[in-house]
Amino acid sequence: MNREEIFLKYQAQITKTPFLLDIEKAKGSYIYTKDKKKYIDLVAGVSCCTLGHGHPAIINAVKQQLDLHTHIMVYGEFIQEKPLELAKSLSDTLPSELNCTYLVNSGTEAIEGAIKLAKRKNRRKKIISCFHSYHGSTQGSLSAMGTEIMKEKYRPLIPYHEHIRYNNFEDLNILQNDVSAIIIEPVQGGTNFIVAHQGWLEEIRKRCSQHSIELIFDEIQTGFGRTGKMFGFELFNVVPDILCLAKGMGGGMPIGAFISSKKNMDHLSTDPPLGHITTFGGHPTSCAAALATLNELKKSSIIESIQEKRDLFQHHLKHPKIKKIHGIGLMLAIEFENEKVCQDMVKQVLNNGVITFYFLFDRKNMRISPPLTISKEEIIESCRIIHQTLDQ
């Protein structure tokens, strides 16, 4: 059996048509395969590799931590340097009411923890989220997902989950005293990067405060600089009660977090204790990578360069076959006439040396979410290849 056959037989598959690139290494904005081909990476592991591949700050931080120790104990028992520094640094970076961090392993775990925290605080059952939202694939986050086709085969799911239309004011009338929490993506990551309206988020914040509803922001994709701000909520000056992070947080290492006030978080430690537990959450190696990513974003001009880089993509991606470019920052959705054109383009562009991707719920848009460190020259070259492919 060759490597492709082994991969398809022994690693569980999630689609019948994987890309099947056989990876040798990755560096910066490039991925190299074992057949000696080089690809410009415009996906960054689906918004995970914030600083590109093999960034020295992350590599050095991980190596230093490995020399000290890896896993020591289940979450929350021992004081460990990197989880401690990361939690403190996040608190220093965020608004004062978001000052206590629970570290987990992924985005879906962050959502699960946030839902539990909301229910534990206000003792209510109902959770609201949006149609076409994506929050993960475990039971709680899947229940919150806003697309039935992804859920129907896994029912029964968790009850008391209801959905509203994104950016729709009328649907906000559902926010009453029986609601525990509402989960909102400032930018919908499973569709074509739809951006929330300022007034809509302000109205949600107002109603949540009126009815003691926990406002959960799912910033698993928007956090850590991707929108042109460190966190997406900064675009709107609307602060959530609970903030969920993952993906770009680890700079390529697995980590997630849900963040709230110390007063809120204390609900998980009493009556009963161990209200939320995880074995590997706050793993010191992943925390070292996340802390290095956060520090690099804070001390550099990477975030300040995001809008200029977006403008460069938009300038060089003008073509009759491109109907519109959606999104914000380095979250770009390239809209084509229909699903077939988009699917063909993703495959053809890949064959020509550029990695793009699909969206879960809008298949006529091509996803571009490159490393934030991508250079202007790499943007221009990738756009040239896309443009050339469109002309074929």
PyMOL commands that set and color helices and strands:
alter all, ss='L'
color gray80, all
select helices_A, chain A and resi 3-10+44-47+56-68+81-93+107-122+139-144+148-150+152-154+170-174+198-211+232-235+247-250+262-269+284-299+303-316+339-351+376-391
alter helices_A, ss='H'
color red, helices_A
select strands_A, chain A and resi 23-27+30-33+38-41+100-104+126-130+161-164+179-184+187-188+194-195+214-218+242-245+256-260+324-328+331-335+354-355+365-368
alter strands_A, ss='S'
color yellow, strands_A
deselect
rebuild
show_as cartoon
